[in-house]
């Protein structure tokens, strides 16, 4: 076997080895990428979480600190229809809907209860700024939001006198609130009220 032939064969084997190492590295990178994607998917809010607990479900009870002092419990409002709305201070649509919610409170047909993220001082300042005329309570991180399977704000549930969920919707404006209140008589599809400007809770 001639020397040039041996050199060519050696170079060829070296090339095969290099390509083999590159292939192994690429497969390892793909495996790592797949693992990370699965982790992201596992922690990303699902369609169920975006749309909340199903209608007809019993609303989970809770007791949370109020921005005006003391604690407020959901069961305090048994016997009344409750609009339970999830908000956060830095959510612009949350500011927008307060006036409409205040009107409902003034009409005395519904009890409005807002659950916010953030610290009590920050949420208290927000409630004063928007002139909320209804109880505003503060959850720790997303503890109550996750129990209700919703992490976007503003999101509301209409509860009947026995605290069953009769309706739910993203409520960015008066139209969405009207849909929320009308849906016990004629439910709309979940996607119909997917609000384009809803804000994910931090």
C-alpha positions in Angstrom: 0.0 0.0 0.0 1.5 3.3 -1.1 2.1 6.1 1.4 -0.3 8.6 -0.3 -3.0 5.9 -0.1 -2.3 5.3 3.6 -2.4 9.1 4.3 -5.7 9.4 2.4 -7.2 6.5 4.4 -6.0 8.0 7.7 -7.5 11.4 6.8 -10.8 9.7 5.8 -10.9 7.9 9.2 -10.2 11.1 11.0 -13.0 12.8 9.1 -15.4 10.0 10.0 -14.4 10.3 13.7 -14.9 14.1 13.6 -18.2 13.8 12.0 -19.2 11.1 14.6 -18.3 13.5 17.4 -20.2 16.3 15.8 -23.3 14.0 15.4 -23.1 12.9 19.0 -22.9 16.6 20.1 -25.9 17.5 17.9 -28.0 14.7 19.3 -27.0 15.6 22.9 -28.0 19.3 22.2 -31.3 18.2 20.7 -32.0 16.0 23.7 -31.2 18.9 26.1 -33.4 21.2 24.0 -36.3 18.7 24.1 -35.9 18.4 27.9 -36.0 22.2 28.3 -39.1 22.6 26.1 -40.9 20.0 28.2 -40.0 21.9 31.3 -41.4 25.2 29.8 -44.5 23.4 28.7 -45.0 21.9 32.2 -44.8 25.4 33.8 -46.7 27.3 31.1 -50.4 28.0 31.9 -52.6 25.6 30.0 -55.8 26.4 28.2 -57.7 25.2 31.3 -55.8 27.7 33.5 -56.5 30.5 31.1 -60.2 29.8 31.1 -60.8 29.0 34.8 -62.8 26.5 36.7 -65.8 25.0 34.8 -69.2 26.4 35.2 -71.3 24.6 37.8 -68.2 23.9 40.0 -68.3 25.0 43.7 -66.2 28.1 44.1 -63.2 27.3 46.4 -63.6 29.2 49.7 -60.8 31.5 51.0 -60.0 34.0 53.6 -57.6 36.9 52.7 -56.4 40.2 54.2 -58.4 43.2 53.0 -56.7 46.4 52.0 -58.9 48.3 54.5 -57.9 46.0 57.4 -59.0 42.7 58.8 -59.9 39.6 56.7 -62.6 38.9 54.2 -63.9 35.4 53.4 -65.8 34.3 50.3 -68.3 32.6 52.6 -69.1 36.0 54.1 -71.3 36.5 51.0 -73.4 33.3 51.0 -76.9 34.1 50.0 -75.8 36.8 47.5 -74.7 36.7 43.8 -71.0 37.5 43.8 -68.8 38.8 41.0 -65.4 37.5 41.9 -62.8 39.3 39.9 -59.1 38.8 39.7 -57.0 42.0 39.3 -53.6 43.4 39.7 -52.4 47.0 40.3 -50.4 47.3 37.1 -53.1 46.0 34.8 -54.7 48.8 32.8 -57.9 46.9 31.9 -58.3 46.3 35.6 -58.4 50.1 36.1 -60.9 50.5 33.3 -63.5 48.1 34.7 -63.7 49.5 38.2 -66.2 52.2 37.3 -68.6 49.5 35.8 -68.2 47.3 38.9 -68.9 50.3 41.1 -72.2 50.8 39.2 -73.2 47.2 39.8 -72.4 47.6 43.6 -74.5 50.8 43.7 -77.5 48.9 42.1 -77.2 46.4 44.9 -77.8 43.4 42.7 -74.4 41.9 43.0 -71.7 41.7 45.6 -68.3 42.4 43.9 -65.1 41.0 45.5 -61.7 41.7 43.9 -58.7 39.4 44.5 -55.4 41.1 43.7 -51.7 40.1 43.6 -49.1 42.4 45.1 -48.4 43.6 48.7 -51.2 45.0 50.8 -49.8 48.6 50.7 -49.5 48.6 46.9 -53.0 47.2 46.4 -54.5 49.6 48.9 -53.0 52.5 47.0 -54.4 51.1 43.8 -57.9 50.6 45.3 -57.9 54.2 46.5 -56.6 55.5 43.1 -59.4 53.8 41.1 -62.0 54.5 43.9 -63.1 50.9 44.3 -66.4 50.7 46.1 -66.1 47.0 46.9 -63.9 44.8 49.0 -60.4 44.2 47.6 -58.3 41.4 49.2 -54.7 40.4 48.6 -53.5 36.9 47.8 -50.0 35.6 48.4 -48.4 35.2 44.9 -51.0 33.3 42.9 -52.4 31.0 45.5 -56.1 31.7 44.9 -55.7 32.3 41.2 -54.3 28.9 40.7 -57.1 27.3 42.8 -59.5 29.0 40.3 -57.3 27.9 37.4 -56.8 31.4 36.0 -53.6 33.6 35.9 -54.7 36.4 33.5 -56.4 39.6 34.6 -59.0 40.9 34.7 -60.9 37.7 34.9 -64.3 37.3 36.6 -66.5 34.6 37.9 -70.2 35.1 38.6 -71.2 33.0 41.6 -74.8 32.1 42.6 -76.1 32.4 46.2 -74.6 29.0 47.1 -71.2 29.9 45.6 -71.4 27.8 42.4 -69.8 29.2 39.3 -72.6 30.2 36.9 -70.5 32.3 34.4 -67.0 33.3 33.8 -65.2 35.7 31.4 -62.2 38.0 30.8 -63.8 41.4 31.4 -61.9 44.2 29.7 -64.9 46.5 29.3 -68.7 47.0 29.8 -69.5 44.6 26.9 -67.6 41.7 28.5 -69.3 42.4 31.9 -72.7 42.3 30.2 -71.8 39.0 28.6 -70.6 37.7 32.0 -74.0 38.6 33.6 -76.0 37.3 30.7 -74.3 33.9 30.3 -76.3 32.1 32.9 -79.3 32.4 30.6 -77.4 31.5 27.4 -73.8 30.5 27.7 -71.3 31.6 25.1 -68.3 29.6 23.9 -65.2 30.0 26.0 -63.3 31.5 23.0 -65.9 34.3 22.4 -64.6 36.3 25.3 -60.8 35.7 24.9 -59.7 39.3 25.6 -56.9 40.5 23.4 -55.4 42.8 26.0 -55.6 40.6 29.1 -52.6 40.7 31.2 -50.7 37.8 32.7 -50.2 38.0 36.4 -46.5 38.3 37.5 
